[in-house]
Amino acid sequence: MPRMTAPFTQAATEWDLDTLYRDLAIAKQQLTGKAKPLTPLEISCLQGLLCGYGPNELATELKREPRGLRVDLSRGLYRYVEVLTERSLNTLKDWREVTEWLTKAGYRAMQSAVIPSVNDSLVRIVDVSLEGTAANPVIDLKVRNVGDQVAFLKAANFQFHHIWILNSWIIPVVEDDFAEFAAAPCAAPGLMVSRSRKVNPSFNYAVSLPSTFQLQSEQKQTVQSAAAHHPIHTEMIKISQCVDCNDVDRFTFTLAAPSRQNFVNRRSPELILYTALVYHFQLELIYNEDNQQIRSDDILLLLDPNWAECDRRYVADSWDAAELQSFSQANKQAIAAMTQINGIKSLNLPCPEFRQ
């Protein structure tokens, strides 16, 4: 058997790894036409996936660049699993399906059913979606406890990697009959428990976004700085969520604009500059007394308190052309950096043609 990577030794007790390595190598040959064993990186990634590590966590443990590792998994190991489990290519869309499919294929060791669980509870992030508007964004979080004991979620860390400033000189004409966005509703009491049920948000947390952490100017916003995967600021939000064993939960974070940030710069009655912020962060959940952690994929969230969903807009003609060109160039650089990041993004996040 190949050497076990240190954090993933649990895979050897729960899976028939020798058979799995052999059969995946055969699947690799069928896919590539070349008889080659699994590479050391493929073996380490497989061990990590079998232990419940997602691509971002794998990249951290293996000291790899997250985006490159996702590409390697998509081109290699995910495709081998599809061939081995007799599924169509490119149907594996979620890394969690690796363990699910291989379990159904019979590669999980029989003795794992009688071995006591190492973790009394084990929380997984099922889905993160960005709802609401750019003026009132809401994070909708769905989690699942795959362990055999209750999990108590006690904190959420917003781990910020970067923040961009976008400037706009396009003035919206707001209609009077536009309704404001309402916060996500809390769950109704007395939900019936059944094999299939609708899961409403159990609670909504109000979060004020920061504005002052090492904010870089537009001139310093580069693709390299955006790709750095180390938090430069963390905001901890205390939460209180109880997820029963083999159960799910759903809760939301309603995000508010930072009070110290000036989003409207009125240089004169004719010259108005609007500011929007784009946050690059990950959401880390802390649960149980031993501070277990689970982290989301990268999130890119647009915050624009002056956002108006309207069809009528106009551009003030009093701006100096050179100044407008400077704003436009800074926006282009910021958006170019954002496009290099794979993750969960606001639907109204600017595209590369935005504000040119």
QUIPEMO-V545413 format. One record per helix or strand. SS is the DSSP state (A for helix, B for strand). FROM is the first residue (numbers start at 0). LEN is the number of residues. Records with the same first field share a line. If there is no record, write none. Layout:
SS: FROM-LEN  FROM-LEN
This chain:
A: 5-3  9-5  16-16  39-11  54-8  65-10  76-8  96-8  109-4  217-3  222-5  320-18
B: 14-1  107-1  122-10  136-9  150-18  169-3  203-5  232-11  246-10  263-3  271-16  291-4  298-5  312-3  343-2
